[in-house]
Amino acid sequence: MCTRKSLRMAVFASVTLVWLCSCATPSKLYPPIADDNAVSRLGEVMAVATKQEILSLGVHYQNLLASGISEADLRDGSIVEARVYCCGGNIEQSSAPWVYVPSGVEVAVGDIIEIKMGQSPGKQSMGHVNTVVRVRQRGMSSGECRWVPENPALWMRVLYCDWMKEEGWVERGGLYNTWLKR
């Protein structure tokens, strides 16, 4: 039987655990590695947040404000989650950055977006969050972009578009394999 005191202790323990995890885990609003600071990457929009969801992000909401984004700039659709690796396994979700969508840019689930990766805050800087530069393609089925290798049985594929090499995008191999533009 659960007593009021044990219930309070359980709530305190779970709130403490959530707080510790949110402080120990880097925000998905910043690149996972310093090599990605300020580079351009591509992603496919997987989810679009409502303003209420954004306001409830806790420490991540504070990161948005600390980077210079005002609460007035936060609206339905001003934060999206982007798939940068496809298709299956936990890599798809765990590597998905959260991206700020500036006013005037409209995105929808399935859009291919160009992301200017941010920079984590430091002693000298308030940091910059990942930001949508522009929508490059409306939906995966509309042509120039695809997941490679094209074998759908593979769970680790990267986004590639036909115009990337012409625009100076380069492929980085290794653990964080991706196409990027400095």
C-alpha positions, 0 to 999 in steps of 0.5 A: 500500500502506498502512503502519502509519504512514500508517494511524495518520496517517489515523486521527489525521486522521479523529479530529481532524476528527470532534472539530473538527466536533463542537466547531464544530457546535452541539448538536441538544439546544438550539434552533437560534436564540435566539428559540426559547429556552424556547418550546414547539414540536411534533415528530413522533418519528422515532427513539428512542435506546438508552442505549448510543447516548446514552452514546456521544454524546461532547460531546452526552452531556457537554451532558446531564450539564452541564444537570443530567441524571444518568447514572442518568436516561439509559435506553433512550428518554430521547433522541428525534429529532423531525421539526419540518419535513416531508417530504423534502429535507435540511430534515427531518433537519437541523432535527430536534432531539434531545429529552430524555424525562424519567422517567415519560414514554413516547414511541414513533416517530410520536408527536406531542410537545410540546417545551419548547425548551432554552437553550444554555449561556452564561457565566452558565448551564449551559444546558437541553436540549430536553425533552418536556413531554407526548405530544399525540397517539399517531401522525399518523393518529389525527386532530387534527394534520397537516402543512400545507400538506396538499400531499404534493408540498411538502417544507417543511411544518409541524406543525399541530394543531386545538387550537393557536390555542385554547391560545395557539399562534402561527405564526411565519413566515419562514425558521424558520416554525413554530407555537410557544407562549411 
